[in-house]
């Protein structure tokens, strides 16, 4: 009986031992199989490039002025309408000219009277009947009377307000029959044939722009994205930069000029200027190589032992399918491009490497 029990125990141990070997062999084969799944790996691309930056902008008419009453009186006539295009020299408003007509007639009459006196005095002076001083005094009175006539004519002209340039009318600030005082606002007039677009640029990007503009030796072209997210049909040119930086924001104001032949843009609109900014030694990676954790961007970096490590990267700018990396990785790093969801930090992988020059042209194909 004891012998039989010993034989049974020996057989059981042998079976258990062979089973352990079997299970260990299966686990090894499974791990080996996992390592044989090859993932795609690439590297960041370091090169000089350009990116398109977007800046909030304010749109202003090339000329935009307030039209104000130059004389006091009742608004007798309005020759134009709100929103109408007026031509240079076209009558717009008429303030009652009755008082100024009377002043003109009075000054003309006085000038005529003083003119007769001057002629008589001159005749007497030519005959040596009156002195030269008396003639000079009569001449001065006559000149003053003529000046009063010119002044009265000017006041009368001020009662008729004409367009100083071709532009578009704004809404009326005074209505027909209103009593207006000198300096009261009547309306605004905008010349929208071309538009001045103002936007603020950070100091670092200003310096990059100046280097780019110096190299190109010409005005830099920009584009305008309107409030409906459509890009305006006509490009603009950066023609003016303000003298000083804003110490609070670290920005400096740029002004770009855009043609507006169709009159689509109006004074006071908002939009965004799209400006190409050069970047030197930019580090470019595919967007698909990144993943996000708590609003931070990460990539998997493969070390020399084929083990992946999670690394945070700071994004400097975004391009279609690409990120410009500020820091976090180097050009010599190998980053996981495909299979990000199949691994975790510390996993050992088998991979196929493709250079960034091979990968980047195919990103559009991947994204589809």
JOSUL-V194522 format. One record per residue. N is the residue number from 0. RES is the residue in one small letter. PSI is psi in degrees with one decimal (* if undefined). OMEGA is omega in whole degrees, -180 to 180 (* if undefined). D_LAST is the distance of its C-alpha to the last C-alpha in whole Angstrom. Layout:
[[N,RES,PSI,OMEGA,D_LAST] [N,RES,PSI,OMEGA,D_LAST]]
//
This chain:
[[0,x,-44.3,180,75] [1,x,-39.0,179,74] [2,x,-42.7,180,73] [3,x,-42.9,180,71] [4,x,-40.3,179,69] [5,x,-41.6,180,69] [6,x,-39.7,-179,67] [7,x,-44.5,-180,65] [8,x,-39.5,180,64] [9,x,-42.6,179,63] [10,x,-39.7,-179,61] [11,x,-43.7,179,59] [12,x,-38.0,179,58] [13,x,-41.7,179,57] [14,x,-44.9,179,55] [15,x,-40.3,179,53] [16,x,-43.4,179,53] [17,x,-34.5,178,51] [18,x,-40.5,178,49] [19,x,-41.5,177,48] [20,x,-39.6,-179,47] [21,x,-47.9,-178,45] [22,x,-40.4,178,43] [23,x,-40.8,179,43] [24,x,-40.6,179,42] [25,x,-43.0,-180,39] [26,x,-41.7,178,38] [27,x,-41.5,-180,38] [28,x,-38.1,180,36] [29,x,-44.8,179,33] [30,x,-40.8,179,33] [31,x,-37.0,180,33] [32,x,-40.5,179,30] [33,x,-40.2,180,28] [34,x,-23.7,-178,28] [35,x,-11.5,175,27] [36,x,109.4,-174,24] [37,x,129.2,178,22] [38,x,159.5,-177,20] [39,x,130.0,-178,18] [40,x,145.2,177,20] [41,x,-170.2,179,20] [42,x,158.2,172,22] [43,x,149.9,178,22] [44,x,120.6,179,22] [45,x,119.3,180,26] [46,x,161.4,172,26] [47,x,135.4,-178,27] [48,x,-177.2,175,25] [49,x,149.1,175,25] [50,x,159.8,177,23] [51,x,115.6,179,23] [52,x,148.3,-178,26] [53,x,128.7,-178,26] [54,x,133.2,176,30] [55,x,135.3,-172,32] [56,x,154.3,173,34] [57,x,133.5,-175,37] [58,x,127.1,-179,38] [59,x,147.9,175,41] [60,x,149.9,178,43] [61,x,-41.8,172,45] [62,x,128.6,178,48] [63,x,115.0,-176,49] [64,x,158.6,171,52] [65,x,133.5,175,54] [66,x,122.1,-176,57] [67,x,156.4,178,60] [68,x,133.8,179,64] [69,x,-14.2,178,66] [70,x,159.4,178,69] [71,x,140.9,178,71] [72,x,-176.9,178,71] [73,x,141.3,178,70] [74,x,102.3,-171,66] [75,x,-39.3,-178,68] [76,x,145.8,171,65] [77,x,117.2,-174,61] [78,x,-7.5,-174,60] [79,x,176.7,180,57] [80,x,159.9,178,54] [81,x,137.2,179,51] [82,x,0.4,-178,48] [83,x,146.8,173,50] [84,x,125.4,-180,49] [85,x,153.3,-180,53] [86,x,154.8,179,54] [87,x,129.7,-180,56] [88,x,-4.6,-179,60] [89,x,132.5,177,59] [90,x,138.4,-179,61] [91,x,-48.9,-178,60] [92,x,151.1,175,62] [93,x,120.8,175,66] [94,x,142.0,-175,68] [95,x,121.6,-174,72] [96,x,11.2,-170,74] [97,x,-48.0,-178,77] [98,x,-40.7,-176,78] [99,x,-27.4,172,77] [100,x,-43.0,180,79] [101,x,-42.3,178,82] [102,x,-38.4,180,82] [103,x,-43.9,180,81] [104,x,-39.9,180,84] [105,x,-46.2,-179,86] [106,x,-34.7,177,85] [107,x,-40.3,179,86] [108,x,-44.2,179,89] [109,x,-38.9,179,90] [110,x,-37.0,179,89] [111,x,-42.6,-180,91] [112,x,-47.3,-179,94] [113,x,-30.3,178,93] [114,x,-38.5,178,93] [115,x,-42.2,178,96] [116,x,-41.5,-179,98] [117,x,-41.3,179,96] [118,x,-41.8,179,98] [119,x,-43.5,180,101] [120,x,-37.0,180,101] [121,x,-39.3,179,100] [122,x,-40.3,179,103] [123,x,-37.4,180,105] [124,x,-36.4,178,104] [125,x,-25.0,179,104] [126,x,8.5,179,108] [127,x,30.4,179,108] [128,x,-36.1,177,109] [129,x,160.5,-177,106] [130,x,164.0,177,105] [131,x,-30.4,178,102] [132,x,-39.7,179,100] [133,x,-36.7,177,101] [134,x,-42.2,179,99] [135,x,-39.0,178,96] [136,x,-40.4,178,96] [137,x,-37.9,178,96] [138,x,-40.0,180,93] [139,x,-41.2,178,91] [140,x,-40.0,180,91] [141,x,-42.7,178,90] [142,x,-40.1,179,87] [143,x,-39.7,180,86] [144,x,-40.0,178,87] [145,x,-35.7,177,84] [146,x,-37.3,178,82] [147,x,-35.1,177,82] [148,x,-45.3,179,81] [149,x,-41.5,179,78] [150,x,-41.9,179,77] [151,x,-38.8,177,78] [152,x,-40.6,180,76] [153,x,-45.3,178,73] [154,x,-38.6,179,73] [155,x,-39.5,178,73] [156,x,-32.9,-179,70] [157,x,-17.9,178,68] [158,x,-15.9,176,69] [159,x,114.6,-176,66] [160,x,122.2,-178,63] [161,x,158.7,-179,61] [162,x,124.1,179,57] [163,x,-19.6,177,57] [164,x,167.1,178,54] [165,x,130.0,-178,51] [166,x,-170.7,-178,49] [167,x,134.0,179,48] [168,x,144.3,169,50] [169,x,-172.2,-178,49] [170,x,158.0,-178,51] [171,x,140.1,174,55] [172,x,-10.2,176,57] [173,x,145.8,-178,60] [174,x,165.0,-180,61] [175,x,129.9,180,64] [176,x,-7.0,-179,67] [177,x,145.3,173,66] [178,x,118.3,-179,68] [179,x,146.5,178,67] [180,x,164.9,177,68] [181,x,126.5,-180,67] [182,x,-6.8,179,64] [183,x,140.5,-180,62] [184,x,130.7,178,59] [185,x,-46.5,179,58] [186,x,-177.4,174,55] [187,x,154.8,-179,52] [188,x,130.8,-177,51] [189,x,130.8,171,47] [190,x,103.4,-176,47] [191,x,18.0,-179,43] [192,x,-31.5,170,43] [193,x,155.6,-173,41] [194,x,142.8,173,40] [195,x,122.4,-177,40] [196,x,121.2,-176,37] [197,x,138.2,177,38] [198,x,158.1,-175,36] [199,x,136.6,-177,36] [200,x,131.3,176,35] [201,x,158.9,-174,36] [202,x,-45.2,-177,38] [203,x,-41.1,-179,36] [204,x,-30.0,174,33] [205,x,-44.6,-180,37] [206,x,-40.6,178,38] [207,x,-39.4,178,34] [208,x,-44.4,-178,35] [209,x,-39.4,177,38] [210,x,-42.6,180,38] [211,x,-44.3,-180,35] [212,x,-37.0,179,37] [213,x,-40.7,180,40] [214,x,-40.3,-179,38] [215,x,-23.8,178,37] [216,x,40.3,177,40] [217,x,165.6,-180,39] [218,x,135.6,-178,38] [219,x,136.5,-180,34] [220,x,136.4,177,32] [221,x,165.9,178,30] [222,x,161.0,-177,28] [223,x,122.1,173,29] [224,x,120.4,-175,26] [225,x,177.9,-175,29] [226,x,-22.9,178,29] [227,x,12.2,179,27] [228,x,9.0,173,24] [229,x,143.7,178,24] [230,x,128.6,-180,25] [231,x,142.5,-171,28] [232,x,-28.3,-173,29] [233,x,128.2,177,31] [234,x,159.6,178,31] [235,x,173.8,180,34] [236,x,135.3,173,36] [237,x,116.9,-175,37] [238,x,-17.5,-176,41] [239,x,138.3,172,42] [240,x,133.1,-179,42] [241,x,164.8,-174,45] [242,x,-34.3,-170,47] [243,x,151.2,172,47] [244,x,149.5,172,44] [245,x,116.1,-175,44] [246,x,-25.4,-178,46] [247,x,-37.0,-176,45] [248,x,-19.0,-176,41] [249,x,18.1,-178,41] [250,x,161.5,173,39] [251,x,143.3,-174,41] [252,x,131.9,173,40] [253,x,153.5,172,39] [254,x,121.7,177,39] [255,x,143.7,180,37] [256,x,126.4,-180,38] [257,x,132.6,172,36] [258,x,148.7,-177,38] [259,x,57.3,-173,38] [260,x,-28.0,-179,39] [261,x,-4.3,179,38] [262,x,21.1,-178,39] [263,x,-40.1,-178,36] [264,x,141.7,179,37] [265,x,156.7,179,40] [266,x,133.4,178,42] [267,x,-6.7,178,41] [268,x,164.0,174,37] [269,x,162.7,179,34] [270,x,-160.2,179,31] [271,x,134.7,175,29] [272,x,132.5,176,29] [273,x,111.7,-176,26] [274,x,134.1,178,28] [275,x,124.7,-178,27] [276,x,127.3,178,28] [277,x,143.4,176,29] [278,x,128.8,179,28] [279,x,134.6,179,30] [280,x,42.5,179,29] [281,x,143.9,179,26] [282,x,113.4,-172,24] [283,x,132.3,175,20] [284,x,154.8,175,18] [285,x,142.9,177,14] [286,x,-34.0,-176,14] [287,x,-10.3,177,12] [288,x,-4.5,-177,16] [289,x,159.5,170,17] [290,x,163.0,-171,19] [291,x,135.1,174,21] [292,x,117.7,180,24] [293,x,47.9,176,27] [294,x,16.0,174,25] [295,x,147.0,-178,25] [296,x,138.8,179,22] [297,x,157.9,170,23] [298,x,162.0,172,22] [299,x,121.5,178,23] [300,x,132.3,-179,25] [301,x,124.3,-179,27] [302,x,-174.8,-176,30] [303,x,-15.8,177,32] [304,x,13.9,179,33] [305,x,26.8,177,29] [306,x,135.5,-178,30] [307,x,141.5,179,27] [308,x,134.7,-180,28] [309,x,127.4,179,27] [310,x,136.5,177,27] [311,x,139.5,176,27] [312,x,142.8,176,25] [313,x,125.9,-176,26] [314,x,124.1,178,24] [315,x,-36.4,-179,25] [316,x,163.3,-178,23] [317,x,137.2,175,19] [318,x,166.2,177,17] [319,x,117.0,178,13] [320,x,-0.7,-174,11] [321,x,156.1,170,15] [322,x,142.4,168,18] [323,x,119.4,-175,22] [324,x,129.8,178,24] [325,x,-48.0,178,27] [326,x,172.7,180,29] [327,x,-31.0,178,28] [328,x,169.9,-179,27] [329,x,164.4,180,29] [330,x,-23.6,-178,27] [331,x,-9.6,-180,29] [332,x,150.3,172,27] [333,x,126.2,-177,24] [334,x,146.9,-179,22] [335,x,127.3,-179,20] [336,x,-40.8,-179,16] [337,x,149.1,-180,15] [338,x,21.9,-179,17] [339,x,-37.5,-178,18] [340,x,-8.9,-177,19] [341,x,-7.4,-176,21] [342,x,167.0,172,23] [343,x,167.7,-176,26] [344,x,127.2,179,28] [345,x,-5.6,179,31] [346,x,145.3,173,29] [347,x,134.3,-174,29] [348,x,164.8,168,26] [349,x,136.6,-173,26] [350,x,162.3,171,23] [351,x,131.2,-177,22] [352,x,134.5,171,22] [353,x,136.9,180,20] [354,x,155.4,178,21] [355,x,-29.4,177,19] [356,x,-28.4,176,19] [357,x,-36.4,-172,17] [358,x,-47.5,-171,15] [359,x,-41.9,179,14] [360,x,-20.3,-177,13] [361,x,2.6,-175,10] [362,x,-36.3,178,9] [363,x,-37.3,178,6] [364,x,-41.5,179,5] [365,x,-43.2,-174,5] [366,x,-22.2,178,4] [367,x,*,*,0]]
//
